[in-house]
């Protein structure tokens, strides 16, 4: 039980479901509740599939392809940056990401399970064990889905103008997060 708690905490920080919530609201603005639930389900399946697959195969795939964690962080950061810039610059309500893909990219990955979660998972396996890591990933991803499911409450409280303002602010924060990921990836090359 202690190992589970010790594995849960760093993964909770890495998943950062509360921090991703405003971005989820921004990306799903104008989508009806039924479609949002489909997107949430799709993002959870994607996040869990990627995390579990990475836990078992990540190091081997990286070694075979010659990819480093730094490479992975830079690529994820660049994808997030592109999404953020498109969102900041868009003036109409047209979807910049098709609804059918939204749960996979960017929600499932890299927002719910991205380089931070994948790297953290690999680092805590030796310390707390594979089972504690798998259970912690599962619980954290599930918590993200529950938090996203209650996003309507926040939207109602903010109103339409508040939601639009929050959307632009979170897009700017998403761009900053993307730059941070790229910066950390570059720093890994020098260490």
N, C-alpha and C positions, 0 to 999 in steps of 0.2 A: 504493500500500500504506500509506503514511504517513497519507493522508487517511482511509482505512478504519479504521485504528487510532484516530485522533483522533475520528472519528465514533462508533466503538464504545464508547469509555470513558464519555462522558456518558449514552449510551443504556443501558449496563449498569447504571449507577447509577439511572437513571430506572425501568427495568423492575424492578429489585430482586427478582429471582426468589428469592434466599435469604431475604429479608425476607418475601416473600409465602408461602413454604413453610409456616410454621405456620398461616397462615390457610387455605391449601389443605387442610391436614390437618384443621383444625376443620370446614370446610365439607363435607368428604367423609367425615367420621366415620360408620362403619357402612355404607358403600357398598362392595360387592364389587369386586375388582380389575378385572374385565371392564368394569364400569360406570365405574370411575375412569379407565380408559384411554379410554373414549368421551368422558368429560368433558374429559380433557386434550386430546384431538384437537379437540373442539368449541371449547375455549378458544383453542387455537393458531390455528385457522381464523378465529375471530372476531377475535382480536387482530391477526393479519396483515391481514385484510380491512379492518378499521377503520384500522389504521396506514397502509397503502398508500393507501386511499381518502382519508384525511385529508391525507396528504402531497401528493396531486395536487389535491384539491378543497377542503381545509379553509379556506383563506383566503377563497376565493370564497363558500363557503356561509356563513361567519361574516359576511362583508360584506353578502350578500343579506338575511340574517335579522337583522342588527344585533346579533349576539352577539359578546361579547368573550371572550378567554381567561379573564378573571376570572369571567364568567358560567358558563363551562364548568367551571371548578374548583369553584365553589360547588355547582353541580348534582351533580357527581360526589361531592363531599364529603358532601352530604346523603343521597345514595343509600347510600354506605358507612356513614354513621352509623346509618341505619335498620336496615341489616343487622346491624351490631354490637350495637345495643341489643336486637334480637330474639334474637340468639344469647346474649347475657349473661343475659337474663331467662328463657329457655326452660329447663324442668326435665326434660322428657321427651325421647325420642329422635326425635320426629316431625320431619320435614324442614320447615324454614322456607322453603326454596327448592326447588321441584320439581327432581329430578335432571335432567330433560330440559332445564331452563333454566340450570342451574348453570354450565355451561361458557361460556355467553354472558354472563350477568350473574350474579354479579359477577366471575367469574374472567377471561374474555376481556377484558372491560372493566367496571369501571375498574381492576381489580387488575393485570393484566399490561400492558395498554395503556390508560392513563388520561390525564388531563390532563398529567401530568409528561412522559410519553413523547411525546405529541402536540405539546406546546409545544416540547420539546427538539428534536424532528424538524424543526419549522419553523425553529428558530433555527440549526441546523447545516447546513441545505441551502446557504445562501449561502456558508458558510465552507468546507465540504468537498465539496460537490457532491451531486447527486441520487442518483447510483449508490452512492456510499459510504454515504449515509444509508439507502437501501433495503436494501443488503446488511447493514449494521449492525443495522437493525431486525429483519431476517429471522434473523440469527444469535442475537440476544438473545432473541427469542421462542422460537426452537428450544431454546436453553439452558434457558429456563424450563420447557419441556415435559420435557426430560431430567431436570431436578431434581425436578419433580413426580412423574415416573415412579418415582423411588427413594424416595418418601415412606414406603413400607412399612418400610424399614430403620429409619427414625427411630421409627416407631410401635412396632415390635417392641422397640426399646431402651427406650422410655419405659414400656411397659405400659399397661393400660387406665386406671388412676388418673392416671398421668402425662400421658396423652393428654388426658383430661378437664380436668386442671388447665391444661395448655398451651392447650387450646381456649378456656377462659375468659380466660386472660391475653392471648391473641392477639386475642380479641374486644375487650378493653379497649384494646389497642394499635391495633386497626383503628378504634375510635371516636376515638382521639387523632389518628390519621392523617387521618381524615375532618374533624375540627375544624381541623387544620393546613391542609388543602386549602381549607376555607371561609375561614379567616383570610387565606391568601395571595390568594384570589380577591377578598376585600374590600379588601386592601391595593393590589391592582392598580387598583381604582377611584380611589384617592387619589393614584396616581402619574401 
